[in-house]
């Protein structure tokens, strides 16, 4: 009852913090089009928005942008904390608008819906305006330099955590050996190739560097369900996980390190591994923050065999 009275009476301390953030100079204009006096916000991205851009954000889905009214909706303390951690439009745009390809311009407040939608999807869903060094690319030669942050406070937090990792995992030459752990949940296989007379006894082996982990054997089953967790330590000079096909973990780790402490964010998409002719993805695989954890679902077509698909879930944990 006391909580209800607070909601109907004077603003709670959390709501006051949100309104104080809104009146800061960089937050008086919409983060995406520059329209004045925004009254909406994406609570997981950390930006204030006008009504027109808010409508586009809603169309992206809450896994990318969770839209709330600053004045009308009830905000949780976690949602307000996430907005405060980002610090507002200027901090967020220093990441999401760090690099504009030639010919790309930010929409004006009176921009047509199609132009506004294309820009916002490119900015948040496809992440095309990140610095080139943070662009989510596939392949072992992708740049792994991570020198961006959503706010000064977050940069300091991240720097401190990285410094701690360097101390805790140095080799004899002073080079970090491991940067985190990867939990791989092997869910199931579908339509696997026959290896005996009529069936097969399938199992999955994952290899990363010198590490090798294996699921249990499922006898006489071409559609096995494992639902087993396998753990791999990720070295500083990590490559792909060998499964046949290879699993490129660079998009996930690059995204995770770029965003720092995932527990500081709401649920959101932070990266993507795109399906292409030179990988085994059946569909694009997004990297997401879910309940404070960085996770990625994979649906892969097995290679060098007649048939077969496998479904996996990855979860990234940085070193303490």
C-alpha positions as CSV (number, residue, x, y, z in Angstrom):
1,X,0.0,0.0,0.0
2,X,2.8,2.4,0.8
3,X,4.3,1.8,-2.7
4,X,1.0,2.7,-4.3
5,X,0.8,5.9,-2.3
6,X,4.2,6.8,-3.5
7,X,3.2,6.3,-7.1
8,X,0.1,8.5,-6.7
9,X,1.8,11.2,-4.6
10,X,5.1,13.0,-5.2
11,X,7.5,11.4,-7.6
12,X,9.7,8.6,-6.2
13,X,13.4,9.3,-5.9
14,X,14.0,7.0,-9.0
15,X,11.6,9.0,-11.1
16,X,13.2,12.2,-10.0
17,X,16.6,10.9,-11.1
18,X,15.1,10.1,-14.5
19,X,13.6,13.6,-14.9
20,X,16.8,15.2,-13.8
21,X,18.6,13.2,-16.5
22,X,16.0,14.3,-19.1
23,X,16.6,18.0,-18.5
24,X,20.4,17.8,-19.2
25,X,21.3,19.7,-22.3
26,X,22.1,16.7,-24.5
27,X,18.8,15.0,-23.6
28,X,16.6,17.9,-24.6
29,X,16.6,16.7,-28.2
30,X,15.7,13.3,-29.6
31,X,18.7,11.0,-29.9
32,X,17.8,9.9,-33.4
33,X,16.3,13.0,-35.2
34,X,17.0,16.0,-33.0
35,X,13.4,16.9,-32.4
36,X,13.0,19.0,-29.2
37,X,11.4,18.0,-25.9
38,X,11.5,14.2,-26.1
39,X,9.1,12.5,-23.7
40,X,10.0,8.8,-24.5
41,X,13.0,6.7,-23.8
42,X,14.6,3.4,-24.7
43,X,15.3,2.0,-21.3
44,X,17.7,-0.7,-22.4
45,X,19.7,1.5,-24.9
46,X,19.6,4.5,-22.7
47,X,18.4,7.3,-25.0
48,X,15.5,9.8,-25.0
49,X,13.2,9.9,-28.0
50,X,10.5,11.8,-29.7
51,X,7.1,10.3,-30.4
52,X,7.9,9.6,-34.1
53,X,11.2,7.8,-33.4
54,X,9.6,6.0,-30.4
55,X,7.2,4.4,-32.9
56,X,10.1,3.0,-35.0
57,X,11.8,1.7,-31.8
58,X,8.7,-0.2,-30.9
59,X,8.7,-1.9,-34.3
60,X,12.3,-3.2,-33.6
61,X,11.0,-5.4,-30.7
62,X,11.8,-5.2,-27.0
63,X,14.9,-7.5,-27.5
64,X,16.5,-4.5,-29.3
65,X,14.7,-1.4,-27.8
66,X,12.3,-1.3,-24.8
67,X,10.3,1.9,-25.1
68,X,8.8,3.7,-22.1
69,X,7.1,7.0,-21.5
70,X,9.1,9.3,-19.2
71,X,5.9,10.7,-17.7
72,X,3.2,8.0,-18.1
73,X,4.8,4.7,-17.6
74,X,6.0,3.1,-14.3
75,X,9.8,2.5,-14.4
76,X,11.6,-0.1,-12.3
77,X,14.7,0.9,-10.3
78,X,16.8,-1.4,-12.6
79,X,15.5,0.5,-15.7
80,X,16.3,3.9,-14.2
81,X,19.7,2.7,-13.1
82,X,20.4,1.5,-16.6
83,X,19.5,4.9,-18.0
84,X,21.7,6.7,-15.4
85,X,24.6,4.4,-16.2
86,X,24.5,5.2,-19.9
87,X,24.3,8.9,-19.0
88,X,22.0,10.0,-21.8
89,X,22.0,10.7,-25.5
90,X,25.5,12.1,-25.9
91,X,27.1,9.1,-24.3
92,X,25.0,6.6,-26.2
93,X,25.5,8.3,-29.5
94,X,29.2,8.4,-29.0
95,X,28.9,4.6,-29.5
96,X,26.0,4.2,-31.9
97,X,26.8,7.2,-34.1
98,X,30.6,7.0,-33.9
99,X,31.1,6.4,-37.6
100,X,28.9,7.5,-40.5
101,X,29.5,5.8,-43.8
102,X,29.8,8.2,-46.8
103,X,26.4,9.5,-47.8
104,X,24.6,8.7,-44.6
105,X,23.0,11.6,-42.7
106,X,21.0,11.8,-39.5
107,X,17.3,12.3,-40.2
108,X,15.7,15.7,-39.4
109,X,12.7,16.0,-37.1
110,X,10.4,16.3,-40.2
111,X,11.9,13.3,-42.0
112,X,9.5,10.9,-43.6
113,X,8.7,7.6,-41.8
114,X,10.7,5.5,-44.3
115,X,13.9,7.5,-43.9
116,X,13.5,7.5,-40.1
117,X,12.9,3.8,-40.0
118,X,15.9,3.0,-42.3
119,X,18.2,5.1,-40.1
120,X,17.1,3.8,-36.8
121,X,17.3,0.1,-37.9
122,X,20.8,0.8,-39.3
123,X,21.9,2.4,-36.1
124,X,20.6,-0.1,-33.5
125,X,19.6,-3.3,-35.2
126,X,22.4,-3.6,-37.8
127,X,24.8,-1.4,-35.8
128,X,26.3,0.1,-38.9
129,X,27.5,3.3,-37.3
130,X,29.8,1.8,-34.7
131,X,33.5,2.6,-34.9
132,X,35.1,0.2,-37.5
133,X,37.1,-1.4,-34.6
134,X,33.8,-2.3,-32.9
135,X,32.0,-3.5,-36.0
136,X,30.6,-7.0,-35.5
137,X,32.6,-9.0,-38.2
138,X,33.1,-12.6,-38.8
139,X,36.5,-14.2,-39.3
140,X,39.8,-14.6,-37.5
141,X,41.3,-11.5,-39.0
142,X,38.6,-9.2,-37.5
143,X,40.0,-6.3,-35.3
144,X,39.5,-7.0,-31.6
145,X,40.4,-3.6,-30.4
146,X,37.8,-2.3,-28.0
147,X,38.3,1.4,-27.0
148,X,34.7,2.6,-26.7
149,X,32.3,3.0,-23.8
150,X,28.8,4.3,-23.1
151,X,29.9,6.7,-20.4
152,X,32.9,7.9,-18.5
153,X,31.8,5.9,-15.5
154,X,31.3,2.8,-17.5
155,X,34.7,3.2,-19.2
156,X,36.3,3.5,-15.7
157,X,34.5,0.4,-14.5
158,X,35.4,-1.6,-17.6
159,X,39.1,-0.5,-17.5
160,X,39.3,-1.6,-13.8
161,X,37.8,-5.0,-14.6
162,X,40.1,-5.5,-17.6
163,X,43.1,-4.5,-15.4
164,X,42.0,-7.1,-12.9
165,X,41.8,-9.7,-15.6
166,X,45.4,-8.9,-16.7
167,X,46.7,-9.4,-13.2
168,X,44.8,-12.6,-12.6
169,X,45.6,-14.4,-15.8
170,X,49.1,-13.3,-16.8
171,X,51.6,-15.9,-18.3
172,X,55.3,-15.8,-17.6
173,X,55.8,-13.1,-20.3
174,X,53.2,-10.8,-18.8
175,X,50.6,-11.6,-21.6
176,X,47.0,-12.4,-20.6
177,X,46.4,-16.1,-21.2
178,X,42.6,-16.2,-20.8
179,X,39.9,-13.5,-21.1
180,X,36.8,-15.5,-20.0
181,X,34.8,-18.7,-20.0
182,X,32.3,-19.9,-22.6
183,X,29.5,-22.2,-21.5
184,X,28.2,-24.2,-24.5
185,X,24.8,-25.9,-24.0
186,X,24.4,-28.6,-26.7
187,X,20.7,-28.9,-27.2
188,X,19.9,-31.4,-29.9
189,X,20.7,-32.7,-33.3
190,X,18.3,-33.2,-36.2
191,X,18.3,-35.6,-39.2
192,X,21.9,-36.7,-38.5
193,X,23.7,-38.9,-41.0
194,X,23.5,-42.7,-40.7
195,X,26.8,-44.2,-39.7
196,X,25.7,-47.8,-38.9
197,X,23.3,-50.0,-40.9
198,X,20.1,-48.2,-40.0
199,X,21.1,-45.6,-37.4
200,X,23.9,-44.0,-35.6
201,X,25.3,-43.4,-32.1
202,X,26.0,-39.6,-32.2
203,X,27.9,-37.4,-29.8
204,X,29.4,-33.9,-30.1
205,X,33.0,-32.9,-29.7
206,X,34.0,-29.3,-29.3
207,X,37.6,-28.1,-29.6
208,X,39.1,-24.7,-28.8
209,X,42.9,-24.6,-29.0
210,X,44.2,-27.5,-27.0
211,X,40.9,-28.0,-25.1
212,X,38.5,-30.7,-26.1
213,X,35.1,-31.4,-24.5
214,X,32.5,-34.0,-25.5
215,X,28.8,-34.8,-24.9
216,X,27.5,-38.2,-23.9
217,X,26.8,-40.8,-26.6
218,X,23.1,-41.2,-27.6
219,X,22.7,-44.7,-29.0
220,X,20.7,-45.5,-32.1
221,X,19.2,-42.0,-32.6
222,X,19.4,-39.7,-35.6
223,X,17.6,-36.9,-33.7
224,X,19.4,-36.9,-30.4
225,X,18.6,-34.6,-27.5
226,X,21.6,-33.9,-25.3
227,X,20.8,-30.7,-23.4
228,X,24.3,-30.8,-21.8
229,X,26.6,-28.0,-20.8
230,X,30.2,-28.0,-21.8
231,X,32.8,-25.4,-20.6
232,X,35.7,-23.9,-22.4
233,X,38.3,-21.4,-21.2
234,X,38.7,-18.7,-23.9
235,X,42.4,-17.7,-24.4
236,X,43.5,-14.2,-25.4
237,X,44.4,-15.4,-28.9
238,X,41.2,-17.4,-29.4
239,X,40.2,-18.8,-32.7
240,X,37.0,-20.6,-33.8
241,X,35.5,-23.5,-32.0
242,X,35.9,-26.7,-34.0
243,X,32.8,-28.7,-34.5
244,X,32.6,-29.3,-38.2
245,X,31.3,-26.7,-38.9
246,X,33.5,-24.1,-37.1
247,X,31.8,-21.8,-34.7
248,X,33.0,-18.2,-34.9
249,X,32.9,-16.8,-31.4
250,X,34.4,-13.5,-32.3
251,X,31.1,-11.6,-32.7
252,X,30.0,-12.7,-29.3
253,X,33.2,-11.9,-27.4
254,X,33.7,-8.6,-29.2
255,X,30.1,-7.5,-28.3
256,X,30.5,-8.7,-24.7
257,X,33.8,-6.8,-24.1
258,X,32.5,-3.7,-25.9
259,X,29.5,-3.5,-23.5
260,X,31.4,-4.4,-20.4
261,X,29.4,-5.5,-17.4
262,X,26.2,-7.0,-18.9
263,X,24.5,-6.8,-15.5
264,X,24.3,-3.0,-15.9
265,X,22.0,-3.3,-18.9
266,X,18.5,-4.5,-19.5
267,X,17.7,-7.2,-22.0
268,X,18.9,-6.1,-25.5
269,X,20.6,-7.2,-28.7
270,X,24.3,-6.2,-28.8
271,X,25.6,-8.1,-31.8
272,X,25.0,-10.5,-34.7
273,X,26.7,-13.2,-36.6
274,X,25.3,-13.1,-40.1
275,X,24.4,-16.2,-42.2
276,X,26.6,-16.3,-45.4
277,X,27.9,-18.7,-48.0
278,X,31.1,-19.3,-46.1
279,X,29.6,-20.3,-42.8
280,X,27.2,-23.0,-41.6
281,X,24.5,-20.8,-40.1
282,X,21.0,-21.8,-41.0
283,X,19.8,-18.4,-39.9
284,X,21.4,-15.2,-38.5
285,X,22.5,-15.6,-34.9
286,X,22.1,-12.6,-32.6
287,X,24.1,-11.9,-29.5
288,X,21.9,-10.7,-26.6
289,X,22.0,-9.6,-23.0
290,X,19.4,-11.7,-21.2
291,X,18.9,-11.2,-17.4
292,X,22.4,-9.8,-17.1
293,X,24.1,-12.5,-19.1
294,X,25.6,-12.4,-22.7
295,X,24.0,-15.2,-24.7
296,X,23.8,-16.5,-28.3
297,X,21.7,-19.2,-29.9
298,X,23.1,-21.0,-32.8
299,X,21.4,-23.2,-35.4
300,X,24.1,-24.9,-37.6
301,X,24.2,-27.2,-40.6
302,X,26.8,-29.9,-40.2
303,X,29.5,-30.0,-42.9
304,X,31.3,-32.8,-44.6
305,X,28.4,-35.2,-44.0
306,X,25.3,-36.1,-45.9
307,X,22.9,-34.3,-43.6
308,X,22.4,-33.0,-40.1
309,X,21.8,-29.9,-38.0
310,X,22.7,-29.0,-34.4
311,X,21.4,-26.4,-32.0
312,X,23.6,-24.8,-29.4
313,X,23.3,-22.0,-26.8
314,X,26.4,-20.0,-25.8
315,X,26.9,-18.0,-22.6
316,X,29.9,-15.8,-22.0
317,X,31.4,-15.2,-18.6
318,X,34.3,-12.7,-18.2
319,X,37.1,-13.5,-15.8
320,X,36.5,-12.1,-12.3
